[in-house]
Amino acid sequence: MSVKTQFLKLKENWLLILVILIILVGLTYNGNGPSTFLSKATNMAVNQLAETASFGADMALSSYRPSYDEDFAPGIEDRQITKTANLSSEVERGDFNTAESQLKNIINSSDSFLLDENVSKNGIGVKEYLTGRYRMKVDVTKYDSVISQLKEIGDVQSFSENSDDITGQYNNLGIELDIERERLNRYWQLFNQSTKIEDKITLNDRIFNQERTIKYYEDRLNKLDNKIEYSTVNLTISEERSNFFEASFVKLSVLAKSFVGSINSLLIIIITIIPYLIVFGLIYYIIKWFRAKKIY
């Protein structure tokens, strides 16, 4: 092969030669040998993983707020539904403690959880009545039975029920969790392949942050699972208000205030009328004077 032909071959493969030269320069850069180049390659891989993981980390530090469309996800057959009920009942006077005991029995027999309980007194004396507000979690499989039993406590004043479809949110969290777990596996692969202490320290930090991100998504999914498996029931029980005769004598202070107010109103009327009386009096005496003058 002639020199001219060899030169033409080199000209045609100039890109390949350039890549080889770059690799050789990288291997011998600063006289540190091949290990430095491999370390840089590892760092590049770690940085690339860190950049792609930034979205997941940001999500872990902020609250997850899916849109309505994201929650609905009509293409998924296995729906994830949460339920919330609000019930208000009234019991006869003196039956509040009995009604509360009945409520506690329903909670215990259904293995439900009483989360909040607040009992307060309203009114004074014979007009005093009790009101209790309760919030509980009920197993979704026992929800209908518990609601039916709660409605038997006193007279139902109001009842509302709300179902929320969180299928999209639940599905998206699961996808995010799988992505973050796969990213963690890639970090571990790089960690096991790395031979330099600096690289292992960097990867160890990345792995720690990635495990925190995964824990965040797992906690979110667990909370959603609890919402799906246990419905929320808010119950208010109030005693019937007293119909006792509420008429009473007017207080002396109220009478005195009304009397003073009446006097003030009368004085205002008198002071307002006096100028008009003076003017009418002058007109009357002038007319009378003219008539008397004509007679004489």
Backbone hydrogen bonds in HBPLUS format (Angstrom, degrees):
<---DONOR---> <-ACCEPTOR-->    atom                        ^
c    i                          cat <-CA-CA->   ^        H-A-AA   ^      H-
h    n   atom  resd res      DA  || num        DHA   H-A  angle D-A-AA Bond
n    s   type  num  typ     dist DA aas  dist angle  dist       angle   num
A0006-GLN N   A0002-SER O   3.07 MM   4  6.38 158.1  2.12 148.6 154.4     1
A0007-PHE N   A0003-VAL O   2.92 MM   4  6.15 154.9  1.98 147.1 154.1     2
A0008-LEU N   A0004-LYS O   3.04 MM   4  6.32 153.3  2.11 144.1 150.9     3
A0009-LYS N   A0005-THR O   3.03 MM   4  6.32 151.8  2.11 146.6 154.1     4
A0010-LEU N   A0006-GLN O   2.96 MM   4  6.27 156.9  2.02 150.1 156.1     5
A0011-LYS N   A0007-PHE O   2.94 MM   4  6.18 150.5  2.02 144.6 153.2     6
A0012-GLU N   A0008-LEU O   3.00 MM   4  6.27 147.6  2.11 144.1 152.1     7
A0013-ASN N   A0009-LYS O   3.13 MM   4  6.37 140.7  2.30 142.0 152.0     8
A0017-ILE N   A0013-ASN O   3.18 MM   4  6.52 161.4  2.22 153.7 158.9     9
A0018-LEU N   A0014-TRP O   2.96 MM   4  6.17 153.0  2.03 145.2 152.5    10
A0019-VAL N   A0015-LEU O   3.07 MM   4  6.37 156.4  2.12 150.2 155.3    11
A0020-ILE N   A0016-LEU O   3.08 MM   4  6.36 159.9  2.13 149.0 154.2    12
A0021-LEU N   A0017-ILE O   2.96 MM   4  6.22 157.7  2.01 150.3 156.3    13
A0022-ILE N   A0018-LEU O   3.00 MM   4  6.25 156.6  2.06 148.3 154.4    14
A0023-ILE N   A0019-VAL O   3.03 MM   4  6.31 155.9  2.09 149.1 155.3    15
A0024-LEU N   A0020-ILE O   2.97 MM   4  6.24 159.3  2.02 150.2 155.9    16
A0025-VAL N   A0021-LEU O   2.88 MM   4  6.12 155.2  1.94 149.9 156.8    17
A0026-GLY N   A0022-ILE O   2.91 MM   4  6.12 154.2  1.98 144.4 151.8    18
A0027-LEU N   A0023-ILE O   2.94 MM   4  6.19 151.2  2.02 147.5 155.2    19
A0028-THR N   A0024-LEU O   3.14 MM   4  6.31 144.9  2.27 142.1 150.4    20
A0031-GLY N   A0028-THR O   3.03 MM   3  5.16 159.9  2.07 125.9 124.0    21
A0032-ASN N   A0029-TYR O   3.32 MM   3  6.31 177.0  2.32 126.7 127.0    22
A0038-LEU N   A0034-PRO O   3.07 MM   4  6.37 160.9  2.11 157.8 163.0    23
A0039-SER N   A0035-SER O   2.93 MM   4  6.10 149.8  2.02 142.7 151.3    24
A0040-LYS N   A0036-THR O   2.97 MM   4  6.26 154.1  2.04 148.8 155.2    25
A0041-ALA N   A0037-PHE O   2.98 MM   4  6.28 152.8  2.06 145.5 153.3    26
A0042-THR N   A0038-LEU O   2.94 MM   4  6.22 151.9  2.02 144.8 152.2    27
A0043-ASN N   A0039-SER O   2.94 MM   4  6.26 157.1  1.99 147.5 153.6    28
A0044-MET N   A0040-LYS O   2.87 MM   4  6.13 155.8  1.93 149.9 156.4    29
A0045-ALA N   A0041-ALA O   3.03 MM   4  6.29 155.9  2.09 145.0 151.1    30
A0046-VAL N   A0042-THR O   2.88 MM   4  6.20 157.2  1.94 150.8 157.5    31
A0047-ASN N   A0043-ASN O   2.80 MM   4  6.03 164.0  1.82 153.9 157.9    32
A0048-GLN N   A0044-MET O   2.93 MM   4  6.10 155.7  1.99 146.0 152.8    33
A0049-LEU N   A0045-ALA O   2.99 MM   4  6.23 157.1  2.05 146.3 152.3    34
A0050-ALA N   A0046-VAL O   2.83 MM   4  6.09 153.2  1.90 147.8 156.2    35
A0051-GLU N   A0047-ASN O   2.90 MM   4  6.14 152.7  1.97 147.8 154.1    36
A0052-THR N   A0048-GLN O   3.11 MM   4  6.37 162.3  2.14 147.3 151.6    37
A0053-ALA N   A0049-LEU O   2.91 MM   4  6.05 131.7  2.14 139.4 153.2    38
A0054-SER N   A0051-GLU O   3.22 MM   3  5.26 155.9  2.28 100.4 107.6    39
A0057-ALA N   A0053-ALA O   3.02 MM   4  6.31 157.8  2.07 155.5 162.3    40
A0058-ASP N   A0054-SER O   2.88 MM   4  6.08 159.4  1.92 151.1 156.5    41
A0059-MET N   A0055-PHE O   2.94 MM   4  6.22 154.9  2.01 148.5 155.6    42
A0060-ALA N   A0056-GLY O   3.04 MM   4  6.27 143.3  2.17 139.9 149.7    43
A0060-ALA N   A0057-ALA O   3.09 MM   3  5.01 119.8  2.47  91.5 106.6    44
A0061-LEU N   A0057-ALA O   3.14 MM   4  6.47 136.5  2.34 142.5 153.5    45
A0061-LEU N   A0058-ASP O   3.15 MM   3  5.20 130.8  2.40  95.7 108.5    46
A0062-SER N   A0059-MET O   3.32 MM   3  5.18 147.2  2.43  94.6 103.8    47
A0071-ASP N   A0067-SER O   3.05 MM   4  6.36 146.7  2.17 145.0 153.6    48
A0071-ASP N   A0068-TYR O   3.07 MM   3  5.12 120.0  2.44  95.2 110.1    49
A0072-PHE N   A0068-TYR O   3.06 MM   4  6.36 149.8  2.15 149.5 157.7    50
A0073-ALA N   A0069-ASP O   3.35 MM   4  6.54 169.2  2.37 161.3 158.1    51
A0168-GLY N   A0071-ASP O   2.62 MM  97  3.91 166.1  1.63 124.3 120.1    52
A0076-ILE N   A0073-ALA O   3.35 MM   3  6.12 174.3  2.35 125.8 126.9    53
A0166-ILE N   A0080-GLN O   2.91 MM  86  5.61 153.1  1.98 162.1 169.9    54
A0082-THR N   A0164-ASP O   2.85 MM  82  5.10 160.3  1.89 144.1 150.8    55
A0164-ASP N   A0082-THR O   2.74 MM  82  5.10 163.6  1.77 152.2 157.9    56
A0232-THR N   A0083-LYS O   3.10 MM 149  6.46 158.5  2.15 155.7 152.9    57
A0084-THR N   A0162-ASN O   2.81 MM  78  5.15 149.7  1.90 151.8 160.5    58
A0162-ASN N   A0084-THR O   2.73 MM  78  5.15 162.4  1.76 159.2 165.1    59
A0085-ALA N   A0232-THR O   2.89 MM 147  6.37 156.2  1.95 155.1 162.9    60
A0234-ASN N   A0085-ALA O   2.82 MM 149  6.15 167.9  1.83 157.2 160.6    61
A0086-ASN N   A0160-SER O   2.81 MM  74  5.19 162.3  1.84 153.1 156.2    62
A0160-SER N   A0086-ASN O   2.89 MM  74  5.19 151.6  1.97 146.6 154.8    63
A0087-LEU N   A0234-ASN O   2.81 MM 147  6.20 165.8  1.83 167.9 172.8    64
A0236-THR N   A0087-LEU O   2.86 MM 149  6.34 147.0  1.97 151.3 161.6    65
A0088-SER N   A0158-SER O   2.95 MM  70  5.19 161.8  1.98 153.3 151.2    66
A0157-GLN N   A0088-SER O   2.68 MM  69  5.39 163.4  1.70 148.0 153.2    67
A0158-SER N   A0088-SER O   3.29 MM  70  5.19 155.7  2.36 135.8 136.2    68
A0089-SER N   A0236-THR O   2.79 MM 147  6.18 166.5  1.81 170.1 173.7    69
A0238-SER N   A0089-SER O   3.00 MM 149  6.43 156.5  2.05 150.0 157.1    70
A0090-GLU N   A0155-ASP O   2.82 MM  65  5.13 151.6  1.90 136.2 144.9    71
A0155-ASP N   A0090-GLU O   2.78 MM  65  5.13 165.6  1.80 150.1 147.8    72
A0091-VAL N   A0238-SER O   2.85 MM 147  6.21 156.7  1.90 152.2 160.0    73
A0240-GLU N   A0091-VAL O   2.73 MM 149  5.86 130.8  1.97 162.4 177.7    74
A0095-ASP N   A0092-GLU O   3.03 MM   3  5.55 160.8  2.07 137.0 138.3    75
A0099-ALA N   A0095-ASP O   2.99 MM   4  6.21 157.7  2.04 151.8 157.9    76
A0100-GLU N   A0096-PHE O   2.87 MM   4  6.18 153.5  1.94 153.2 161.2    77
A0101-SER N   A0097-ASN O   2.98 MM   4  6.20 155.7  2.04 144.9 151.0    78
A0102-GLN N   A0098-THR O   2.99 MM   4  6.25 152.0  2.07 144.6 152.5    79
A0103-LEU N   A0099-ALA O   2.97 MM   4  6.26 149.3  2.07 143.3 151.5    80
A0104-LYS N   A0100-GLU O   3.00 MM   4  6.33 160.0  2.04 151.1 155.4    81
A0105-ASN N   A0101-SER O   3.03 MM   4  6.28 152.3  2.11 146.1 153.4    82
A0106-ILE N   A0102-GLN O   3.11 MM   4  6.38 152.0  2.19 144.3 151.4    83
A0107-ILE N   A0103-LEU O   3.01 MM   4  6.34 157.7  2.06 152.9 159.1    84
A0108-ASN N   A0104-LYS O   2.97 MM   4  6.20 163.7  2.00 150.1 154.0    85
A0109-SER N   A0105-ASN O   2.92 MM   4  6.00 165.8  1.94 150.0 154.4    86
A0110-SER N   A0106-ILE O   3.14 MM   4  6.12 141.1  2.29 141.1 149.6    87
A0112-SER N   A0107-ILE O   2.97 MM   5  5.00 156.3  2.03 154.9 155.4    88
A0111-ASP N   A0108-ASN O   3.25 MM   3  5.16 161.4  2.29 101.4 106.9    89
A0113-PHE N   A0137-LYS O   2.92 MM  24  5.06 163.1  1.95 147.4 152.9    90
A0137-LYS N   A0113-PHE O   2.77 MM  24  5.06 152.6  1.85 144.7 154.0    91
A0115-LEU N   A0135-ARG O   2.77 MM  20  5.54 143.2  1.91 146.4 158.6    92
A0116-ASP N   A0135-ARG O   3.18 MM  19  5.00 160.6  2.22 136.0 139.5    93
A0135-ARG N   A0116-ASP O   3.01 MM  19  5.00 156.7  2.06 135.6 136.6    94
A0118-ASN N   A0133-ARG O   2.89 MM  15  5.15 149.2  1.99 151.4 159.1    95
A0133-ARG N   A0118-ASN O   2.78 MM  15  5.15 157.2  1.83 141.1 148.9    96
A0120-SER N   A0131-THR O   2.84 MM  11  5.42 162.6  1.87 157.6 162.5    97
A0131-THR N   A0120-SER O   2.95 MM  11  5.42 154.1  2.02 158.4 165.1    98
A0122-ASN N   A0129-TYR O   2.84 MM   7  5.36 156.4  1.89 159.5 167.5    99
A0129-TYR N   A0122-ASN O   2.84 MM   7  5.36 149.3  1.93 148.0 156.8   100
A0127-LYS N   A0124-ILE O   3.11 MM   3  5.39 148.8  2.22 133.9 129.7   101
A0128-GLU N   A0125-GLY O   3.10 MM   3  5.47 163.0  2.13 116.7 118.5   102
A0239-GLU N   A0130-LEU O   2.91 MM 109  5.53 156.8  1.97 167.6 170.3   103
A0132-GLY N   A0237-ILE O   2.75 MM 105  5.12 165.7  1.77 155.1 160.1   104
A0237-ILE N   A0132-GLY O   2.83 MM 105  5.12 160.3  1.87 149.5 156.2   105
A0134-TYR N   A0235-LEU O   2.78 MM 101  5.11 163.6  1.81 158.9 163.1   106
A0235-LEU N   A0134-TYR O   2.80 MM 101  5.11 164.5  1.82 150.5 155.8   107
A0136-MET N   A0233-VAL O   2.94 MM  97  5.32 161.3  1.97 150.6 156.9   108
A0233-VAL N   A0136-MET O   2.91 MM  97  5.32 165.4  1.93 155.9 158.4   109
A0138-VAL N   A0231-SER O   2.81 MM  93  5.15 162.5  1.85 149.9 156.0   110
A0231-SER N   A0138-VAL O   2.70 MM  93  5.15 143.7  1.83 163.7 153.8   111
A0142-LYS N   A0139-ASP O   2.85 MM   3  5.36 150.2  1.93 116.0 125.4   112
A0140-VAL N   A0229-GLU O   2.90 MM  89  5.51 164.6  1.92 148.6 145.6   113
A0143-TYR N   A0140-VAL O   3.44 MM   3  4.91 163.3  2.47  93.1  97.5   114
A0146-VAL N   A0142-LYS O   2.98 MM   4  6.17 162.9  2.01 157.9 162.8   115
A0147-ILE N   A0143-TYR O   2.96 MM   4  6.19 165.0  1.99 159.5 163.5   116
A0148-SER N   A0144-ASP O   3.08 MM   4  6.25 159.1  2.12 145.6 151.1   117
A0149-GLN N   A0145-SER O   3.10 MM   4  6.37 154.9  2.16 146.8 153.2   118
A0150-LEU N   A0146-VAL O   2.89 MM   4  6.13 157.2  1.94 153.4 160.0   119
A0151-LYS N   A0147-ILE O   3.04 MM   4  6.23 147.7  2.14 147.0 154.9   120
A0152-GLU N   A0149-GLN O   3.10 MM   3  5.32 147.9  2.20 102.2 111.9   121
A0153-ILE N   A0150-LEU O   3.09 MM   3  5.50 164.6  2.12 111.7 116.5   122
A0170-TYR N   A0166-ILE O   2.94 MM   4  6.11 167.0  1.96 159.0 163.0   123
A0171-ASN N   A0167-THR O   2.88 MM   4  6.03 163.2  1.91 153.8 158.5   124
A0172-ASN N   A0168-GLY O   2.91 MM   4  6.04 166.0  1.93 154.2 157.9   125
A0173-LEU N   A0169-GLN O   3.03 MM   4  6.18 156.0  2.09 147.5 153.6   126
A0174-GLY N   A0170-TYR O   3.15 MM   4  6.38 153.3  2.23 143.4 150.4   127
A0175-ILE N   A0171-ASN O   3.04 MM   4  6.38 151.7  2.12 147.3 154.9   128
A0176-GLU N   A0172-ASN O   2.94 MM   4  6.19 165.3  1.96 151.6 155.2   129
A0177-LEU N   A0173-LEU O   2.92 MM   4  6.09 154.5  1.99 146.3 153.4   130
A0178-ASP N   A0174-GLY O   3.07 MM   4  6.33 156.3  2.13 145.7 151.2   131
A0179-ILE N   A0175-ILE O   3.03 MM   4  6.34 156.9  2.09 151.4 157.8   132
A0180-GLU N   A0176-GLU O   2.97 MM   4  6.23 162.7  2.00 152.5 156.7   133
A0181-ARG N   A0177-LEU O   2.98 MM   4  6.18 151.6  2.06 147.6 155.3   134
A0182-GLU N   A0178-ASP O   3.02 MM   4  6.23 154.5  2.09 146.0 152.5   135
A0183-ARG N   A0179-ILE O   2.97 MM   4  6.25 152.8  2.05 146.9 154.8   136
A0184-LEU N   A0180-GLU O   3.02 MM   4  6.24 147.4  2.13 139.7 148.0   137
A0185-ASN N   A0181-ARG O   3.06 MM   4  6.39 151.1  2.15 144.3 151.5   138
A0186-ARG N   A0182-GLU O   3.11 MM   4  6.45 149.9  2.20 145.3 153.0   139
A0187-TYR N   A0183-ARG O   3.07 MM   4  6.41 149.8  2.16 144.3 152.4   140
A0188-TRP N   A0184-LEU O   3.03 MM   4  6.35 156.2  2.09 149.3 155.3   141
A0189-GLN N   A0185-ASN O   2.97 MM   4  6.25 149.2  2.06 144.1 152.7   142
A0190-LEU N   A0186-ARG O   3.07 MM   4  6.35 160.4  2.11 148.2 152.3   143
A0191-PHE N   A0187-TYR O   2.89 MM   4  6.14 152.7  1.96 146.7 155.3   144
A0192-ASN N   A0188-TRP O   2.91 MM   4  6.14 160.3  1.95 150.9 154.6   145
A0193-GLN N   A0189-GLN O   3.06 MM   4  6.22 142.7  2.21 142.3 152.4   146
A0194-SER N   A0190-LEU O   2.95 MM   4  5.97 133.0  2.18 143.6 154.6   147
A0200-LYS N   A0196-LYS O   3.16 MM   4  6.45 156.4  2.22 146.1 152.7   148
A0201-ILE N   A0197-ILE O   2.93 MM   4  6.21 154.1  2.00 153.7 160.4   149
A0202-THR N   A0198-GLU O   3.05 MM   4  6.31 164.8  2.07 149.5 153.3   150
A0203-LEU N   A0199-ASP O   2.90 MM   4  6.07 166.2  1.92 152.4 156.5   151
A0204-ASN N   A0200-LYS O   2.83 MM   4  5.90 147.1  1.93 140.5 150.0   152
A0205-ASP N   A0201-ILE O   3.13 MM   4  6.45 153.0  2.20 147.9 153.3   153
A0206-ARG N   A0202-THR O   3.09 MM   4  6.43 157.5  2.14 146.6 153.1   154
A0207-ILE N   A0203-LEU O   2.80 MM   4  6.02 157.0  1.86 150.7 157.1   155
A0208-PHE N   A0204-ASN O   2.99 MM   4  6.21 154.4  2.06 143.6 150.1   156
A0209-ASN N   A0205-ASP O   3.07 MM   4  6.37 165.7  2.09 153.5 156.0   157
A0210-GLN N   A0206-ARG O   2.89 MM   4  6.05 153.2  1.96 146.9 155.3   158
A0211-GLU N   A0207-ILE O   2.89 MM   4  6.09 152.1  1.97 148.2 155.1   159
A0212-ARG N   A0208-PHE O   3.13 MM   4  6.46 147.0  2.25 143.1 151.8   160
A0213-THR N   A0209-ASN O   3.03 MM   4  6.36 154.3  2.10 145.5 152.1   161
A0214-ILE N   A0210-GLN O   2.98 MM   4  6.27 159.9  2.02 150.0 155.0   162
A0215-LYS N   A0211-GLU O   2.93 MM   4  6.11 155.6  1.99 142.7 149.7   163
A0216-TYR N   A0212-ARG O   2.98 MM   4  6.25 149.2  2.08 146.2 154.2   164
A0217-TYR N   A0213-THR O   3.18 MM   4  6.58 160.1  2.22 151.8 155.2   165
A0218-GLU N   A0214-ILE O   2.92 MM   4  6.17 157.3  1.97 152.8 159.8   166
A0219-ASP N   A0215-LYS O   2.94 MM   4  6.12 157.0  1.99 148.2 153.6   167
A0220-ARG N   A0216-TYR O   3.00 MM   4  6.31 156.4  2.06 148.4 155.1   168
A0221-LEU N   A0217-TYR O   2.99 MM   4  6.23 160.6  2.03 149.2 153.8   169
A0222-ASN N   A0218-GLU O   2.94 MM   4  6.15 154.3  2.00 146.7 154.1   170
A0223-LYS N   A0219-ASP O   2.97 MM   4  6.21 155.6  2.03 149.5 155.4   171
A0224-LEU N   A0220-ARG O   3.06 MM   4  6.35 157.1  2.11 147.1 153.3   172
A0225-ASP N   A0221-LEU O   2.84 MM   4  6.08 152.7  1.91 146.7 155.0   173
A0226-ASN N   A0222-ASN O   2.98 MM   4  6.27 153.4  2.05 145.9 152.3   174
A0227-LYS N   A0223-LYS O   3.02 MM   4  6.33 151.4  2.10 144.8 152.6   175
A0228-ILE N   A0224-LEU O   2.92 MM   4  6.16 149.9  2.01 148.3 156.5   176
A0229-GLU N   A0225-ASP O   2.88 MM   4  6.05 160.9  1.91 151.8 157.0   177
A0230-TYR N   A0226-ASN O   2.88 MM   4  5.74 142.0  2.02 141.1 149.9   178
A0254-VAL N   A0251-LYS O   2.98 MM   3  5.27 124.3  2.30 101.4 115.5   179
A0255-LEU N   A0251-LYS O   3.07 MM   4  6.52 154.5  2.14 149.7 157.1   180
A0256-ALA N   A0252-LEU O   2.86 MM   4  6.11 168.4  1.88 158.6 160.8   181
A0257-LYS N   A0253-SER O   2.98 MM   4  6.07 155.1  2.04 139.5 146.6   182
A0258-SER N   A0254-VAL O   2.93 MM   4  6.16 154.0  2.00 145.6 152.8   183
A0259-PHE N   A0255-LEU O   2.84 MM   4  6.11 156.8  1.89 153.3 160.0   184
A0260-VAL N   A0256-ALA O   2.96 MM   4  6.15 169.5  1.97 153.2 155.4   185
A0261-GLY N   A0257-LYS O   2.96 MM   4  6.08 153.0  2.04 140.7 148.9   186
A0262-SER N   A0258-SER O   2.88 MM   4  6.16 148.9  1.98 144.6 152.8   187
A0263-ILE N   A0259-PHE O   2.95 MM   4  6.29 162.2  1.98 154.8 159.0   188
A0264-ASN N   A0260-VAL O   2.94 MM   4  6.14 162.7  1.97 150.5 155.3   189
A0265-SER N   A0261-GLY O   2.99 MM   4  6.22 154.2  2.06 143.1 150.1   190
A0266-LEU N   A0262-SER O   2.91 MM   4  6.22 155.8  1.97 150.7 157.4   191
A0267-LEU N   A0263-ILE O   2.91 MM   4  6.19 162.7  1.94 156.4 160.6   192
A0268-ILE N   A0264-ASN O   3.01 MM   4  6.21 155.3  2.07 146.7 153.4   193
A0269-ILE N   A0265-SER O   3.03 MM   4  6.34 154.4  2.10 145.4 152.1   194
A0270-ILE N   A0266-LEU O   2.93 MM   4  6.24 163.2  1.96 154.4 158.6   195
A0271-ILE N   A0267-LEU O   2.92 MM   4  6.06 172.3  1.93 154.4 156.5   196
A0272-THR N   A0268-ILE O   2.98 MM   4  6.06 144.2  2.11 139.6 149.7   197
A0273-ILE N   A0269-ILE O   2.99 MM   4  6.23 145.7  2.11 147.1 156.0   198
A0273-ILE N   A0270-ILE O   3.11 MM   3  5.18 121.0  2.47  96.7 111.1   199
A0274-ILE N   A0270-ILE O   3.02 MM   4  6.17 153.1  2.10 158.8 164.9   200
A0276-TYR N   A0273-ILE O   2.98 MM   3  5.44 119.1  2.36 114.2 129.2   201
A0277-LEU N   A0273-ILE O   3.06 MM   4  6.35 152.5  2.14 152.9 161.3   202
A0278-ILE N   A0274-ILE O   3.00 MM   4  6.28 155.3  2.07 156.6 163.1   203
A0279-VAL N   A0275-PRO O   3.08 MM   4  6.33 163.7  2.10 149.2 152.9   204
A0280-PHE N   A0276-TYR O   2.94 MM   4  6.16 166.6  1.96 152.1 155.8   205
A0281-GLY N   A0277-LEU O   2.87 MM   4  5.99 151.3  1.95 142.6 151.0   206
A0282-LEU N   A0278-ILE O   3.01 MM   4  6.29 158.8  2.05 152.9 157.4   207
A0283-ILE N   A0279-VAL O   3.05 MM   4  6.32 164.4  2.08 151.9 156.2   208
A0284-TYR N   A0280-PHE O   2.92 MM   4  6.13 156.7  1.98 145.7 152.4   209
A0285-TYR N   A0281-GLY O   3.04 MM   4  6.31 162.5  2.07 153.8 156.9   210
A0286-ILE N   A0282-LEU O   2.97 MM   4  6.14 153.8  2.04 150.9 158.3   211
A0287-ILE N   A0283-ILE O   2.99 MM   4  6.20 165.3  2.01 153.0 156.6   212
A0288-LYS N   A0284-TYR O   3.02 MM   4  6.17 160.1  2.06 146.8 152.9   213
A0289-TRP N   A0285-TYR O   2.91 MM   4  6.02 145.6  2.03 138.6 147.4   214
A0290-PHE N   A0286-ILE O   3.05 MM   4  6.36 157.1  2.10 151.3 156.2   215
A0291-ARG N   A0287-ILE O   3.11 MM   4  6.38 159.5  2.16 151.2 156.5   216
A0292-ALA N   A0288-LYS O   3.07 MM   4  6.25 156.7  2.12 143.8 150.0   217
A0293-LYS N   A0289-TRP O   3.10 MM   4  6.25 148.4  2.21 144.2 152.1   218
A0294-LYS N   A0290-PHE O   3.20 MM   4  6.45 148.0  2.31 145.8 152.8   219
A0295-ILE N   A0291-ARG O   3.33 MM   4  6.58 149.3  2.43 144.9 152.1   220
